[in-house]
Amino acid sequence: MLNNVCFVGRLTAEPELKKTESGKSVVTVNIAVHNTKEDTVFIPVIFWNKQAEIMCQYCKKGKLISVQGFLKNSTYKDIQVLRVVGVQFHMLEPKEKQEEYDILE
């Protein structure tokens, strides 16, 4: 069986780095992905350790990124949650483009 996802979208908020009790770095973000002009999907993604630290250091709200990862089902307070565990991401815009995007907001 294969459990692999890959998509491109924009961060919906500033990434916020957190630490687990055991000291692992973690960040959870939502990525807005356009399926069509009228349809946007918001995908929750969790990154761990070095990927989480890099994301918080270099990525801002609105940044266009590609994400590779896998789907994981979790239970939180008796609620089933499906999200992507990010294995890697790539920033797809040069810094100048991001600064232009920030000015437009």
C-alpha positions in Angstrom: 0.0 0.0 0.0 1.1 3.6 -0.6 0.3 6.6 1.6 1.9 9.6 -0.1 0.6 13.1 -0.7 2.1 16.0 -2.6 0.5 19.5 -3.1 1.3 23.2 -3.6 -0.4 25.9 -1.6 0.0 29.0 0.6 0.4 29.2 4.4 -2.8 30.6 5.9 -1.0 31.9 9.1 2.4 32.5 10.6 4.0 29.2 11.6 4.4 29.0 15.4 7.1 26.7 16.8 6.2 24.6 19.8 8.1 22.0 21.9 6.8 18.7 23.2 7.4 17.7 26.8 10.3 15.6 25.5 11.8 18.6 23.7 10.9 17.8 20.1 10.1 20.8 17.8 6.7 20.8 16.2 4.6 23.1 14.1 1.1 22.7 12.7 0.0 24.8 9.8 -2.9 25.0 7.4 -2.1 25.2 3.7 -4.7 26.7 1.3 -4.7 24.7 -2.0 -6.8 25.9 -4.9 -8.6 23.0 -6.7 -10.4 25.3 -9.1 -11.0 29.1 -9.2 -14.1 28.6 -7.0 -12.8 25.8 -4.7 -10.1 26.1 -2.1 -9.2 23.3 0.3 -7.4 24.0 3.7 -5.1 21.1 4.6 -3.7 20.7 8.1 -0.1 19.7 8.1 2.2 18.9 11.0 6.0 19.1 10.7 8.5 17.8 13.3 12.0 18.5 14.4 14.3 20.2 11.9 11.6 20.7 9.3 9.5 22.5 11.9 12.4 24.8 12.9 13.2 25.6 9.3 9.6 26.4 8.5 9.3 28.8 11.4 12.6 30.5 10.6 12.0 31.1 6.8 8.2 30.9 6.1 5.6 33.5 6.6 1.8 33.7 6.1 1.1 33.7 2.4 4.3 31.9 1.4 3.9 29.5 -1.5 5.3 26.1 -0.7 5.1 22.5 -1.9 4.6 19.8 0.7 5.4 16.1 0.5 4.1 13.8 3.3 1.6 11.1 4.3 -1.9 11.0 5.7 -2.3 10.2 9.4 -5.5 9.6 11.4 -5.4 10.8 15.0 -7.9 11.0 17.9 -8.1 14.2 19.8 -10.7 14.4 22.6 -12.8 11.6 21.0 -12.7 13.3 17.6 -11.0 11.6 14.6 -8.7 14.1 12.8 -7.1 13.4 9.4 -4.1 15.5 8.6 -0.8 15.4 6.7 2.5 14.6 8.4 4.9 16.7 6.4 8.1 14.9 5.4 9.6 17.8 3.5 8.6 21.2 2.0 10.1 23.5 -0.6 9.7 27.3 -0.8 8.6 28.1 -4.3 9.0 31.9 -4.5 12.1 34.0 -4.3 12.4 36.3 -1.3 11.5 39.4 -3.5 8.2 37.8 -4.5 7.3 37.2 -0.9 8.0 40.8 0.0 5.8 42.0 -2.9 3.0 39.7 -1.5 3.4 41.1 2.0 2.9 44.7 0.6 -0.3 43.7 -1.1 -2.0 42.5 2.1 
